[in-house]
C-alpha cells in the first residue's frame, strides 16, 4: 500500500496536522525543536520516497487481523 502526497512539505504537514503522535510532539516542544523535528521528518520522507516526479509515494505496511468468535 502506498501513501501519496503532493510534496515532502505536504506529507509532513499532513502528519503534523492529522497523525496524533506527530501532532502531539509538535505541540509539546519549543519553536527551535519544532524546526529540527520538521527537518528530520522531511529528511525521513525524502529517504523513503519512491516517486521521481516531485511528488511523494511512501510505501506502507500494515497488519489486518480478523477475529471470529467460535
PDB file of N, CA, C, O and CB in Angstrom:
ATOM      1  N   UNK A   1       0.838  -1.159   0.000  1.00  0.00           N
ATOM      2  CA  UNK A   1       0.000   0.000   0.000  1.00  0.00           C
ATOM      3  C   UNK A   1       0.900   1.245   0.000  1.00  0.00           C
ATOM      4  O   UNK A   1       1.934   1.270   0.667  1.00  0.00           O
ATOM      5  CB  UNK A   1      -0.963  -0.015   1.216  1.00  0.00           C
ATOM      6  N   UNK A   2       0.507   2.244  -0.732  1.00  0.00           N
ATOM      7  CA  UNK A   2       1.268   3.483  -0.797  1.00  0.00           C
ATOM      8  C   UNK A   2       0.448   4.643  -0.249  1.00  0.00           C
ATOM      9  O   UNK A   2      -0.777   4.666  -0.363  1.00  0.00           O
ATOM     10  CB  UNK A   2       1.704   3.771  -2.238  1.00  0.00           C
ATOM     11  N   UNK A   3       1.142   5.597   0.344  1.00  0.00           N
ATOM     12  CA  UNK A   3       0.551   6.880   0.726  1.00  0.00           C
ATOM     13  C   UNK A   3       1.144   7.916  -0.215  1.00  0.00           C
ATOM     14  O   UNK A   3       2.356   7.948  -0.430  1.00  0.00           O
ATOM     15  CB  UNK A   3       0.829   7.241   2.252  1.00  0.00           C
ATOM     16  N   UNK A   4       0.285   8.766  -0.776  1.00  0.00           N
ATOM     17  CA  UNK A   4       0.728   9.748  -1.759  1.00  0.00           C
ATOM     18  C   UNK A   4       0.525  11.169  -1.236  1.00  0.00           C
ATOM     19  O   UNK A   4      -0.483  11.474  -0.598  1.00  0.00           O
ATOM     20  CB  UNK A   4      -0.023   9.556  -3.083  1.00  0.00           C
ATOM     21  N   UNK A   5       1.497  12.027  -1.519  1.00  0.00           N
ATOM     22  CA  UNK A   5       1.438  13.436  -1.119  1.00  0.00           C
ATOM     23  C   UNK A   5       1.928  14.294  -2.281  1.00  0.00           C
ATOM     24  O   UNK A   5       2.682  13.827  -3.134  1.00  0.00           O
ATOM     25  CB  UNK A   5       2.294  13.698   0.168  1.00  0.00           C
ATOM     26  N   UNK A   6       1.496  15.544  -2.306  1.00  0.00           N
ATOM     27  CA  UNK A   6       1.896  16.454  -3.382  1.00  0.00           C
ATOM     28  C   UNK A   6       3.383  16.784  -3.336  1.00  0.00           C
ATOM     29  O   UNK A   6       4.008  17.017  -4.371  1.00  0.00           O
ATOM     30  CB  UNK A   6       1.087  17.736  -3.305  1.00  0.00           C
ATOM     31  N   UNK A   7       3.945  16.803  -2.130  1.00  0.00           N
ATOM     32  CA  UNK A   7       5.363  17.137  -1.941  1.00  0.00           C
ATOM     33  C   UNK A   7       5.787  16.637  -0.565  1.00  0.00           C
ATOM     34  O   UNK A   7       4.960  16.173   0.221  1.00  0.00           O
ATOM     35  CB  UNK A   7       5.617  18.689  -2.082  1.00  0.00           C
ATOM     36  N   UNK A   8       7.062  16.736  -0.288  1.00  0.00           N
ATOM     37  CA  UNK A   8       7.547  16.356   1.040  1.00  0.00           C
ATOM     38  C   UNK A   8       6.930  17.270   2.092  1.00  0.00           C
ATOM     39  O   UNK A   8       6.488  16.801   3.141  1.00  0.00           O
ATOM     40  CB  UNK A   8       9.098  16.421   1.104  1.00  0.00           C
ATOM     41  N   UNK A   9       6.898  18.562   1.819  1.00  0.00           N
ATOM     42  CA  UNK A   9       6.298  19.506   2.761  1.00  0.00           C
ATOM     43  C   UNK A   9       4.839  19.192   3.030  1.00  0.00           C
ATOM     44  O   UNK A   9       4.380  19.280   4.169  1.00  0.00           O
ATOM     45  CB  UNK A   9       6.426  20.917   2.237  1.00  0.00           C
ATOM     46  N   UNK A  10       4.110  18.826   1.987  1.00  0.00           N
ATOM     47  CA  UNK A  10       2.701  18.468   2.150  1.00  0.00           C
ATOM     48  C   UNK A  10       2.567  17.219   3.021  1.00  0.00           C
ATOM     49  O   UNK A  10       1.722  17.179   3.915  1.00  0.00           O
ATOM     50  CB  UNK A  10       2.036  18.238   0.775  1.00  0.00           C
ATOM     51  N   UNK A  11       3.374  16.219   2.776  1.00  0.00           N
ATOM     52  CA  UNK A  11       3.322  14.993   3.573  1.00  0.00           C
ATOM     53  C   UNK A  11       3.588  15.253   5.044  1.00  0.00           C
ATOM     54  O   UNK A  11       2.875  14.745   5.909  1.00  0.00           O
ATOM     55  CB  UNK A  11       4.322  13.987   3.047  1.00  0.00           C
ATOM     56  N   UNK A  12       4.607  16.038   5.327  1.00  0.00           N
ATOM     57  CA  UNK A  12       4.925  16.361   6.716  1.00  0.00           C
ATOM     58  C   UNK A  12       3.791  17.154   7.343  1.00  0.00           C
ATOM     59  O   UNK A  12       3.451  16.918   8.503  1.00  0.00           O
ATOM     60  CB  UNK A  12       6.243  17.149   6.805  1.00  0.00           C
ATOM     61  N   UNK A  13       3.201  18.083   6.613  1.00  0.00           N
ATOM     62  CA  UNK A  13       2.088  18.878   7.138  1.00  0.00           C
ATOM     63  C   UNK A  13       0.882  17.994   7.451  1.00  0.00           C
ATOM     64  O   UNK A  13       0.201  18.214   8.452  1.00  0.00           O
ATOM     65  CB  UNK A  13       1.692  19.974   6.135  1.00  0.00           C
ATOM     66  N   UNK A  14       0.611  17.005   6.613  1.00  0.00           N
ATOM     67  CA  UNK A  14      -0.479  16.072   6.891  1.00  0.00           C
ATOM     68  C   UNK A  14      -0.203  15.318   8.184  1.00  0.00           C
ATOM     69  O   UNK A  14      -1.094  15.193   9.024  1.00  0.00           O
ATOM     70  CB  UNK A  14      -0.666  15.083   5.722  1.00  0.00           C
ATOM     71  N   UNK A  15       1.001  14.820   8.356  1.00  0.00           N
ATOM     72  CA  UNK A  15       1.349  14.112   9.592  1.00  0.00           C
ATOM     73  C   UNK A  15       1.271  15.055  10.786  1.00  0.00           C
ATOM     74  O   UNK A  15       0.773  14.680  11.848  1.00  0.00           O
ATOM     75  CB  UNK A  15       2.761  13.497   9.491  1.00  0.00           C
ATOM     76  N   UNK A  16       1.756  16.261  10.615  1.00  0.00           N
ATOM     77  CA  UNK A  16       1.765  17.238  11.707  1.00  0.00           C
ATOM     78  C   UNK A  16       0.340  17.599  12.134  1.00  0.00           C
ATOM     79  O   UNK A  16       0.093  17.845  13.314  1.00  0.00           O
ATOM     80  CB  UNK A  16       2.527  18.507  11.283  1.00  0.00           C
ATOM     81  N   UNK A  17      -0.579  17.631  11.202  1.00  0.00           N
ATOM     82  CA  UNK A  17      -1.953  18.041  11.479  1.00  0.00           C
ATOM     83  C   UNK A  17      -2.843  16.883  11.916  1.00  0.00           C
ATOM     84  O   UNK A  17      -3.660  17.046  12.822  1.00  0.00           O
ATOM     85  CB  UNK A  17      -2.543  18.696  10.261  1.00  0.00           C
ATOM     86  N   UNK A  18      -2.700  15.717  11.289  1.00  0.00           N
ATOM     87  CA  UNK A  18      -3.688  14.654  11.471  1.00  0.00           C
ATOM     88  C   UNK A  18      -3.195  13.395  12.168  1.00  0.00           C
ATOM     89  O   UNK A  18      -4.017  12.603  12.629  1.00  0.00           O
ATOM     90  CB  UNK A  18      -4.216  14.277  10.169  1.00  0.00           C
ATOM     91  N   UNK A  19      -1.881  13.178  12.264  1.00  0.00           N
ATOM     92  CA  UNK A  19      -1.361  11.970  12.903  1.00  0.00           C
ATOM     93  C   UNK A  19      -1.057  12.291  14.357  1.00  0.00           C
ATOM     94  O   UNK A  19      -0.111  13.019  14.660  1.00  0.00           O
ATOM     95  CB  UNK A  19      -0.086  11.438  12.169  1.00  0.00           C
ATOM     96  N   UNK A  20      -1.865  11.743  15.250  1.00  0.00           N
ATOM     97  CA  UNK A  20      -1.829  12.086  16.668  1.00  0.00           C
ATOM     98  C   UNK A  20      -0.454  12.188  17.310  1.00  0.00           C
ATOM     99  O   UNK A  20      -0.136  13.225  17.891  1.00  0.00           O
ATOM    100  CB  UNK A  20      -2.598  11.103  17.400  1.00  0.00           C
ATOM    101  N   UNK A  21       0.365  11.158  17.228  1.00  0.00           N
ATOM    102  CA  UNK A  21       1.675  11.234  17.888  1.00  0.00           C
ATOM    103  C   UNK A  21       2.562  12.373  17.356  1.00  0.00           C
ATOM    104  O   UNK A  21       3.251  13.043  18.126  1.00  0.00           O
ATOM    105  CB  UNK A  21       2.401   9.916  17.720  1.00  0.00           C
ATOM    106  N   UNK A  22       2.534  12.579  16.042  1.00  0.00           N
ATOM    107  CA  UNK A  22       3.339  13.656  15.464  1.00  0.00           C
ATOM    108  C   UNK A  22       2.779  15.013  15.856  1.00  0.00           C
ATOM    109  O   UNK A  22       3.529  15.918  16.220  1.00  0.00           O
ATOM    110  CB  UNK A  22       3.395  13.528  13.935  1.00  0.00           C
ATOM    111  N   UNK A  23       1.459  15.155  15.781  1.00  0.00           N
ATOM    112  CA  UNK A  23       0.805  16.403  16.170  1.00  0.00           C
ATOM    113  C   UNK A  23       1.118  16.742  17.627  1.00  0.00           C
ATOM    114  O   UNK A  23       1.447  17.885  17.945  1.00  0.00           O
ATOM    115  CB  UNK A  23      -0.718  16.302  15.959  1.00  0.00           C
ATOM    116  N   UNK A  24       1.017  15.771  18.492  1.00  0.00           N
ATOM    117  CA  UNK A  24       1.284  15.980  19.923  1.00  0.00           C
ATOM    118  C   UNK A  24       2.744  16.357  20.158  1.00  0.00           C
ATOM    119  O   UNK A  24       3.040  17.220  20.985  1.00  0.00           O
ATOM    120  CB  UNK A  24       0.932  14.713  20.728  1.00  0.00           C
ATOM    121  N   UNK A  25       3.644  15.719  19.442  1.00  0.00           N
ATOM    122  CA  UNK A  25       5.067  16.046  19.602  1.00  0.00           C
ATOM    123  C   UNK A  25       5.316  17.511  19.268  1.00  0.00           C
ATOM    124  O   UNK A  25       6.015  18.207  20.005  1.00  0.00           O
ATOM    125  CB  UNK A  25       5.942  15.139  18.707  1.00  0.00           C
ATOM    126  N   UNK A  26       4.743  17.988  18.153  1.00  0.00           N
ATOM    127  CA  UNK A  26       4.915  19.388  17.782  1.00  0.00           C
ATOM    128  C   UNK A  26       4.321  20.322  18.839  1.00  0.00           C
ATOM    129  O   UNK A  26       4.876  21.391  19.092  1.00  0.00           O
ATOM    130  CB  UNK A  26       4.269  19.656  16.421  1.00  0.00           C
ATOM    131  N   UNK A  27       3.221  19.942  19.450  1.00  0.00           N
ATOM    132  CA  UNK A  27       2.569  20.785  20.457  1.00  0.00           C
ATOM    133  C   UNK A  27       3.382  20.911  21.739  1.00  0.00           C
ATOM    134  O   UNK A  27       3.251  21.894  22.468  1.00  0.00           O
ATOM    135  CB  UNK A  27       1.202  20.232  20.783  1.00  0.00           C
ATOM    136  N   UNK A  28       4.215  19.926  22.014  1.00  0.00           N
ATOM    137  CA  UNK A  28       4.898  19.901  23.309  1.00  0.00           C
ATOM    138  C   UNK A  28       6.348  20.378  23.272  1.00  0.00           C
ATOM    139  O   UNK A  28       7.002  20.433  24.313  1.00  0.00           O
ATOM    140  CB  UNK A  28       4.861  18.519  23.853  1.00  0.00           C
ATOM    141  N   UNK A  29       6.861  20.724  22.087  1.00  0.00           N
ATOM    142  CA  UNK A  29       8.256  21.162  22.020  1.00  0.00           C
ATOM    143  C   UNK A  29       8.336  22.631  21.609  1.00  0.00           C
ATOM    144  O   UNK A  29       7.415  23.176  21.002  1.00  0.00           O
ATOM    145  CB  UNK A  29       9.053  20.285  21.029  1.00  0.00           C
ATOM    146  N   UNK A  30       9.455  23.250  21.953  1.00  0.00           N
ATOM    147  CA  UNK A  30       9.631  24.674  21.649  1.00  0.00           C
ATOM    148  C   UNK A  30       9.891  24.897  20.163  1.00  0.00           C
ATOM    149  O   UNK A  30      10.085  23.942  19.411  1.00  0.00           O
ATOM    150  CB  UNK A  30      10.784  25.256  22.472  1.00  0.00           C
ATOM    151  N   UNK A  31       9.894  26.143  19.751  1.00  0.00           N
ATOM    152  CA  UNK A  31       9.999  26.509  18.331  1.00  0.00           C
ATOM    153  C   UNK A  31      11.273  25.971  17.676  1.00  0.00           C
ATOM    154  O   UNK A  31      11.227  25.467  16.554  1.00  0.00           O
ATOM    155  CB  UNK A  31       9.955  28.021  18.182  1.00  0.00           C
ATOM    156  N   UNK A  32      12.393  26.075  18.363  1.00  0.00           N
ATOM    157  CA  UNK A  32      13.653  25.588  17.786  1.00  0.00           C
ATOM    158  C   UNK A  32      13.609  24.071  17.592  1.00  0.00           C
ATOM    159  O   UNK A  32      14.090  23.557  16.583  1.00  0.00           O
ATOM    160  CB  UNK A  32      14.848  25.975  18.688  1.00  0.00           C
ATOM    161  N   UNK A  33      13.036  23.364  18.553  1.00  0.00           N
ATOM    162  CA  UNK A  33      12.909  21.907  18.440  1.00  0.00           C
ATOM    163  C   UNK A  33      11.926  21.536  17.338  1.00  0.00           C
ATOM    164  O   UNK A  33      12.118  20.532  16.653  1.00  0.00           O
ATOM    165  CB  UNK A  33      12.457  21.296  19.778  1.00  0.00           C
ATOM    166  N   UNK A  34      10.873  22.334  17.159  1.00  0.00           N
ATOM    167  CA  UNK A  34       9.922  22.090  16.083  1.00  0.00           C
ATOM    168  C   UNK A  34      10.605  22.188  14.727  1.00  0.00           C
ATOM    169  O   UNK A  34      10.346  21.372  13.842  1.00  0.00           O
ATOM    170  CB  UNK A  34       8.758  23.077  16.162  1.00  0.00           C
ATOM    171  N   UNK A  35      11.468  23.172  14.557  1.00  0.00           N
ATOM    172  CA  UNK A  35      12.199  23.326  13.293  1.00  0.00           C
ATOM    173  C   UNK A  35      13.088  22.118  13.022  1.00  0.00           C
ATOM    174  O   UNK A  35      13.141  21.621  11.897  1.00  0.00           O
ATOM    175  CB  UNK A  35      13.048  24.605  13.317  1.00  0.00           C
ATOM    176  N   UNK A  36      13.786  21.648  14.054  1.00  0.00           N
ATOM    177  CA  UNK A  36      14.652  20.475  13.893  1.00  0.00           C
ATOM    178  C   UNK A  36      13.820  19.230  13.579  1.00  0.00           C
ATOM    179  O   UNK A  36      14.185  18.433  12.714  1.00  0.00           O
ATOM    180  CB  UNK A  36      15.495  20.246  15.170  1.00  0.00           C
ATOM    181  N   UNK A  37      12.701  19.071  14.288  1.00  0.00           N
ATOM    182  CA  UNK A  37      11.828  17.925  14.068  1.00  0.00           C
ATOM    183  C   UNK A  37      11.241  17.965  12.655  1.00  0.00           C
ATOM    184  O   UNK A  37      11.167  16.937  11.982  1.00  0.00           O
ATOM    185  CB  UNK A  37      10.701  17.897  15.120  1.00  0.00           C
ATOM    186  N   UNK A  38      10.830  19.136  12.214  1.00  0.00           N
ATOM    187  CA  UNK A  38      10.308  19.315  10.852  1.00  0.00           C
ATOM    188  C   UNK A  38      11.355  18.860   9.839  1.00  0.00           C
ATOM    189  O   UNK A  38      11.037  18.123   8.906  1.00  0.00           O
ATOM    190  CB  UNK A  38       9.912  20.801  10.596  1.00  0.00           C
ATOM    191  N   UNK A  39      12.592  19.292  10.016  1.00  0.00           N
ATOM    192  CA  UNK A  39      13.685  18.932   9.105  1.00  0.00           C
ATOM    193  C   UNK A  39      13.942  17.425   9.138  1.00  0.00           C
ATOM    194  O   UNK A  39      14.152  16.805   8.095  1.00  0.00           O
ATOM    195  CB  UNK A  39      14.974  19.699   9.475  1.00  0.00           C
ATOM    196  N   UNK A  40      13.926  16.844  10.325  1.00  0.00           N
ATOM    197  CA  UNK A  40      14.127  15.394  10.448  1.00  0.00           C
ATOM    198  C   UNK A  40      13.033  14.625   9.700  1.00  0.00           C
ATOM    199  O   UNK A  40      13.321  13.649   9.008  1.00  0.00           O
ATOM    200  CB  UNK A  40      14.146  14.976  11.937  1.00  0.00           C
ATOM    201  N   UNK A  41      11.782  15.064   9.841  1.00  0.00           N
ATOM    202  CA  UNK A  41      10.684  14.408   9.142  1.00  0.00           C
ATOM    203  C   UNK A  41      10.813  14.569   7.629  1.00  0.00           C
ATOM    204  O   UNK A  41      10.562  13.627   6.878  1.00  0.00           O
ATOM    205  CB  UNK A  41       9.346  14.969   9.618  1.00  0.00           C
ATOM    206  N   UNK A  42      11.203  15.756   7.185  1.00  0.00           N
ATOM    207  CA  UNK A  42      11.407  15.974   5.751  1.00  0.00           C
ATOM    208  C   UNK A  42      12.499  15.050   5.214  1.00  0.00           C
ATOM    209  O   UNK A  42      12.358  14.473   4.136  1.00  0.00           O
ATOM    210  CB  UNK A  42      11.773  17.445   5.475  1.00  0.00           C
ATOM    211  N   UNK A  43      13.583  14.915   5.968  1.00  0.00           N
ATOM    212  CA  UNK A  43      14.673  14.018   5.556  1.00  0.00           C
ATOM    213  C   UNK A  43      14.194  12.563   5.514  1.00  0.00           C
ATOM    214  O   UNK A  43      14.550  11.813   4.605  1.00  0.00           O
ATOM    215  CB  UNK A  43      15.878  14.152   6.520  1.00  0.00           C
ATOM    216  N   UNK A  44      13.390  12.174   6.498  1.00  0.00           N
ATOM    217  CA  UNK A  44      12.856  10.814   6.548  1.00  0.00           C
ATOM    218  C   UNK A  44      11.945  10.545   5.352  1.00  0.00           C
ATOM    219  O   UNK A  44      12.065   9.510   4.696  1.00  0.00           O
ATOM    220  CB  UNK A  44      12.089  10.587   7.861  1.00  0.00           C
ATOM    221  N   UNK A  45      11.032  11.478   5.071  1.00  0.00           N
ATOM    222  CA  UNK A  45      10.152  11.326   3.914  1.00  0.00           C
ATOM    223  C   UNK A  45      10.978  11.221   2.635  1.00  0.00           C
ATOM    224  O   UNK A  45      10.687  10.386   1.779  1.00  0.00           O
ATOM    225  CB  UNK A  45       9.163  12.509   3.821  1.00  0.00           C
ATOM    226  N   UNK A  46      11.992  12.048   2.500  1.00  0.00           N
ATOM    227  CA  UNK A  46      12.829  12.029   1.296  1.00  0.00           C
ATOM    228  C   UNK A  46      13.552  10.691   1.148  1.00  0.00           C
ATOM    229  O   UNK A  46      13.686  10.180   0.036  1.00  0.00           O
ATOM    230  CB  UNK A  46      13.851  13.177   1.337  1.00  0.00           C
ATOM    231  N   UNK A  47      14.011  10.131   2.242  1.00  0.00           N
ATOM    232  CA  UNK A  47      14.774   8.883   2.158  1.00  0.00           C
ATOM    233  C   UNK A  47      13.913   7.690   1.760  1.00  0.00           C
ATOM    234  O   UNK A  47      14.429   6.730   1.186  1.00  0.00           O
ATOM    235  CB  UNK A  47      15.440   8.600   3.481  1.00  0.00           C
ATOM    236  N   UNK A  48      12.610   7.728   2.052  1.00  0.00           N
ATOM    237  CA  UNK A  48      11.720   6.624   1.707  1.00  0.00           C
ATOM    238  C   UNK A  48      10.844   6.911   0.491  1.00  0.00           C
ATOM    239  O   UNK A  48      10.037   6.066   0.101  1.00  0.00           O
ATOM    240  CB  UNK A  48      10.848   6.296   2.882  1.00  0.00           C
ATOM    241  N   UNK A  49      10.988   8.069  -0.102  1.00  0.00           N
ATOM    242  CA  UNK A  49      10.157   8.462  -1.234  1.00  0.00           C
ATOM    243  C   UNK A  49      10.470   7.618  -2.467  1.00  0.00           C
ATOM    244  O   UNK A  49      11.622   7.536  -2.892  1.00  0.00           O
ATOM    245  CB  UNK A  49      10.355   9.946  -1.547  1.00  0.00           C
ATOM    246  N   UNK A  50       9.445   6.994  -3.036  1.00  0.00           N
ATOM    247  CA  UNK A  50       9.626   6.182  -4.238  1.00  0.00           C
ATOM    248  C   UNK A  50       9.274   6.946  -5.514  1.00  0.00           C
ATOM    249  O   UNK A  50       9.551   6.465  -6.613  1.00  0.00           O
ATOM    250  CB  UNK A  50       8.781   4.926  -4.145  1.00  0.00           C
ATOM    251  N   UNK A  51       8.667   8.128  -5.386  1.00  0.00           N
ATOM    252  CA  UNK A  51       8.289   8.917  -6.566  1.00  0.00           C
ATOM    253  C   UNK A  51       9.510   9.624  -7.136  1.00  0.00           C
ATOM    254  O   UNK A  51      10.461   9.931  -6.416  1.00  0.00           O
ATOM    255  CB  UNK A  51       7.190   9.948  -6.210  1.00  0.00           C
ATOM    256  N   UNK A  52       9.471   9.871  -8.411  1.00  0.00           N
ATOM    257  CA  UNK A  52      10.581  10.550  -9.088  1.00  0.00           C
ATOM    258  C   UNK A  52      10.133  11.817  -9.802  1.00  0.00           C
ATOM    259  O   UNK A  52      10.903  12.404 -10.563  1.00  0.00           O
ATOM    260  CB  UNK A  52      11.237   9.611 -10.083  1.00  0.00           C
ATOM    261  N   UNK A  53       8.894  12.245  -9.564  1.00  0.00           N
ATOM    262  CA  UNK A  53       8.342  13.395 -10.278  1.00  0.00           C
ATOM    263  C   UNK A  53       8.092  14.615  -9.390  1.00  0.00           C
ATOM    264  O   UNK A  53       7.357  15.523  -9.779  1.00  0.00           O
ATOM    265  CB  UNK A  53       7.061  12.998 -10.939  1.00  0.00           C
ATOM    266  N   UNK A  54       8.693  14.642  -8.213  1.00  0.00           N
ATOM    267  CA  UNK A  54       8.500  15.768  -7.303  1.00  0.00           C
ATOM    268  C   UNK A  54       7.395  15.554  -6.285  1.00  0.00           C
ATOM    269  O   UNK A  54       7.273  16.312  -5.323  1.00  0.00           O
ATOM    270  CB  UNK A  54       8.205  16.994  -8.086  1.00  0.00           C
ATOM    271  N   UNK A  55       6.587  14.514  -6.498  1.00  0.00           N
ATOM    272  CA  UNK A  55       5.573  14.163  -5.508  1.00  0.00           C
ATOM    273  C   UNK A  55       6.191  13.171  -4.520  1.00  0.00           C
ATOM    274  O   UNK A  55       7.386  12.881  -4.580  1.00  0.00           O
ATOM    275  CB  UNK A  55       4.293  13.560  -6.192  1.00  0.00           C
ATOM    276  N   UNK A  56       5.366  12.661  -3.621  1.00  0.00           N
ATOM    277  CA  UNK A  56       5.857  11.690  -2.641  1.00  0.00           C
ATOM    278  C   UNK A  56       4.979  10.449  -2.699  1.00  0.00           C
ATOM    279  O   UNK A  56       3.752  10.547  -2.710  1.00  0.00           O
ATOM    280  CB  UNK A  56       5.870  12.293  -1.201  1.00  0.00           C
ATOM    281  N   UNK A  57       5.609   9.292  -2.736  1.00  0.00           N
ATOM    282  CA  UNK A  57       4.933   7.999  -2.655  1.00  0.00           C
ATOM    283  C   UNK A  57       5.669   7.179  -1.609  1.00  0.00           C
ATOM    284  O   UNK A  57       6.787   6.719  -1.842  1.00  0.00           O
ATOM    285  CB  UNK A  57       4.901   7.261  -4.053  1.00  0.00           C
ATOM    286  N   UNK A  58       5.039   6.999  -0.458  1.00  0.00           N
ATOM    287  CA  UNK A  58       5.643   6.244   0.631  1.00  0.00           C
ATOM    288  C   UNK A  58       4.961   4.887   0.739  1.00  0.00           C
ATOM    289  O   UNK A  58       3.738   4.806   0.850  1.00  0.00           O
ATOM    290  CB  UNK A  58       5.541   7.019   1.969  1.00  0.00           C
ATOM    291  N   UNK A  59       5.745   3.839   0.707  1.00  0.00           N
ATOM    292  CA  UNK A  59       5.184   2.503   0.855  1.00  0.00           C
ATOM    293  C   UNK A  59       4.930   2.231   2.332  1.00  0.00           C
ATOM    294  O   UNK A  59       5.780   2.492   3.183  1.00  0.00           O
ATOM    295  CB  UNK A  59       6.129   1.430   0.248  1.00  0.00           C
ATOM    296  N   UNK A  60       3.749   1.703   2.619  1.00  0.00           N
ATOM    297  CA  UNK A  60       3.356   1.425   3.999  1.00  0.00           C
ATOM    298  C   UNK A  60       2.939  -0.034   4.124  1.00  0.00           C
ATOM    299  O   UNK A  60       2.323  -0.603   3.223  1.00  0.00           O
ATOM    300  CB  UNK A  60       2.206   2.362   4.449  1.00  0.00           C
ATOM    301  N   UNK A  61       3.280  -0.613   5.238  1.00  0.00           N
ATOM    302  CA  UNK A  61       2.829  -1.966   5.544  1.00  0.00           C
ATOM    303  C   UNK A  61       1.867  -1.886   6.725  1.00  0.00           C
ATOM    304  O   UNK A  61       1.979  -1.009   7.582  1.00  0.00           O
ATOM    305  CB  UNK A  61       4.039  -2.915   5.859  1.00  0.00           C
ATOM    306  N   UNK A  62       0.933  -2.807   6.751  1.00  0.00           N
ATOM    307  CA  UNK A  62       0.035  -2.880   7.885  1.00  0.00           C
ATOM    308  C   UNK A  62      -0.398  -4.316   8.073  1.00  0.00           C
ATOM    309  O   UNK A  62      -0.300  -5.136   7.161  1.00  0.00           O
ATOM    310  CB  UNK A  62      -1.182  -1.957   7.694  1.00  0.00           C
ATOM    311  N   UNK A  63      -0.874  -4.606   9.259  1.00  0.00           N
ATOM    312  CA  UNK A  63      -1.357  -5.933   9.596  1.00  0.00           C
ATOM    313  C   UNK A  63      -2.854  -5.842   9.818  1.00  0.00           C
ATOM    314  O   UNK A  63      -3.322  -5.044  10.630  1.00  0.00           O
ATOM    315  CB  UNK A  63      -0.633  -6.505  10.850  1.00  0.00           C
ATOM    316  N   UNK A  64      -3.597  -6.655   9.099  1.00  0.00           N
ATOM    317  CA  UNK A  64      -5.038  -6.701   9.282  1.00  0.00           C
ATOM    318  C   UNK A  64      -5.372  -8.022   9.967  1.00  0.00           C
ATOM    319  O   UNK A  64      -4.989  -9.094   9.498  1.00  0.00           O
ATOM    320  CB  UNK A  64      -5.799  -6.552   7.914  1.00  0.00           C
ATOM    321  N   UNK A  65      -6.088  -7.929  11.076  1.00  0.00           N
ATOM    322  CA  UNK A  65      -6.474  -9.099  11.837  1.00  0.00           C
ATOM    323  C   UNK A  65      -7.990  -9.195  11.844  1.00  0.00           C
ATOM    324  O   UNK A  65      -8.683  -8.225  12.151  1.00  0.00           O
ATOM    325  CB  UNK A  65      -5.911  -9.041  13.277  1.00  0.00           C
ATOM    326  N   UNK A  66      -8.490 -10.351  11.509  1.00  0.00           N
ATOM    327  CA  UNK A  66      -9.931 -10.597  11.565  1.00  0.00           C
ATOM    328  C   UNK A  66     -10.160 -11.716  12.562  1.00  0.00           C
ATOM    329  O   UNK A  66      -9.627 -12.816  12.417  1.00  0.00           O
ATOM    330  CB  UNK A  66     -10.519 -10.962  10.150  1.00  0.00           C
ATOM    331  N   UNK A  67     -10.955 -11.422  13.572  1.00  0.00           N
ATOM    332  CA  UNK A  67     -11.228 -12.417  14.600  1.00  0.00           C
ATOM    333  C   UNK A  67     -12.659 -12.918  14.450  1.00  0.00           C
ATOM    334  O   UNK A  67     -13.562 -12.155  14.107  1.00  0.00           O
ATOM    335  CB  UNK A  67     -10.997 -11.831  16.015  1.00  0.00           C
ATOM    336  N   UNK A  68     -12.849 -14.179  14.704  1.00  0.00           N
ATOM    337  CA  UNK A  68     -14.178 -14.777  14.652  1.00  0.00           C
ATOM    338  C   UNK A  68     -14.424 -15.496  15.974  1.00  0.00           C
ATOM    339  O   UNK A  68     -13.575 -16.229  16.480  1.00  0.00           O
ATOM    340  CB  UNK A  68     -14.318 -15.761  13.437  1.00  0.00           C
ATOM    341  N   UNK A  69     -15.587 -15.262  16.498  1.00  0.00           N
ATOM    342  CA  UNK A  69     -15.956 -15.919  17.763  1.00  0.00           C
ATOM    343  C   UNK A  69     -16.385 -17.353  17.432  1.00  0.00           C
ATOM    344  O   UNK A  69     -17.200 -17.578  16.538  1.00  0.00           O
ATOM    345  CB  UNK A  69     -17.116 -15.129  18.516  1.00  0.00           C
ATOM    346  N   UNK A  70     -15.828 -18.302  18.159  1.00  0.00           N
ATOM    347  CA  UNK A  70     -16.146 -19.732  17.918  1.00  0.00           C
ATOM    348  C   UNK A  70     -17.409 -20.142  18.635  1.00  0.00           C
ATOM    349  O   UNK A  70     -17.822 -21.299  18.545  1.00  0.00           O
ATOM    350  CB  UNK A  70     -14.989 -20.631  18.370  1.00  0.00           C
TER     351      UNK A  70
END
